[in-house]
Amino acid sequence: MDFAPYKSRILHFQKMYASQAKSIIDLGCGPGNVAKVFSDQKPSYEITGFDLSEELLNIARKNFPNGQFYVSDTR
């Protein structure tokens, strides 16, 4: 879950574009890193993640149990 190089970019995106949002869709969410950063900033976000890897989604579900995560090809 430690991905410092990306965290500042995610926080910038959240501040500029998603601060007023109620829900977030994370395509290619992997283990839920982005969901965790967003949730830390605003716990009321409804976060839905999609990824091809059931294994990574299981990690995402552990790291962010309030999110909804689905196996899906986002193409």
C-alpha positions in Angstrom: 0.0 0.0 0.0 3.0 2.3 0.1 3.3 4.1 -3.2 4.6 7.5 -2.3 5.5 8.5 -5.9 1.8 8.5 -6.9 0.2 9.7 -3.7 0.9 13.4 -4.4 -0.7 13.1 -7.8 -3.8 11.4 -6.4 -4.2 14.0 -3.7 -3.9 16.7 -6.4 -6.6 15.1 -8.5 -8.8 14.7 -5.4 -8.4 18.4 -4.5 -8.9 19.7 -8.1 -11.6 17.4 -9.4 -13.1 15.1 -6.9 -13.5 17.1 -3.7 -17.2 17.7 -4.3 -17.9 14.2 -5.6 -19.9 11.7 -3.7 -18.7 8.6 -5.5 -15.5 7.5 -7.2 -15.1 4.8 -9.9 -11.6 3.3 -10.0 -10.8 1.4 -13.2 -7.9 -1.0 -12.9 -8.0 -0.5 -9.1 -5.5 -3.3 -8.3 -5.1 -3.7 -4.5 -7.1 -0.5 -3.7 -4.3 2.0 -3.2 -6.2 4.9 -4.8 -9.4 4.0 -2.9 -7.5 4.1 0.4 -6.0 7.6 -0.4 -9.4 9.0 -1.4 -11.1 7.5 1.7 -8.5 8.9 4.0 -9.3 12.3 2.6 -13.1 12.0 2.6 -14.4 8.9 4.3 -17.9 9.5 2.9 -16.9 8.6 -0.7 -18.7 5.7 -2.2 -15.9 3.9 -4.0 -16.3 1.3 -6.7 -13.3 -0.5 -8.2 -12.9 -2.7 -11.2 -9.9 -5.0 -12.0 -9.2 -8.2 -13.9 -7.4 -9.8 -11.0 -9.5 -11.5 -8.4 -6.4 -11.8 -6.2 -5.8 -8.0 -6.2 -9.4 -7.4 -5.6 -9.3 -9.6 -2.5 -6.5 -7.4 -1.2 -8.5 -4.3 -2.1 -11.4 -5.7 -0.1 -9.2 -6.2 2.9 -7.6 -2.8 2.6 -10.8 -0.9 2.0 -13.8 -3.0 3.2 -16.2 -0.1 2.6 -15.6 -0.2 -1.1 -17.3 -2.3 -3.8 -14.9 -4.2 -6.0 -15.7 -6.2 -9.1 -13.8 -8.4 -11.5 -14.2 -6.8 -14.9 -12.5 -6.0 -18.2 -12.8 -2.3 -18.5 -12.5 -2.3 -22.2 
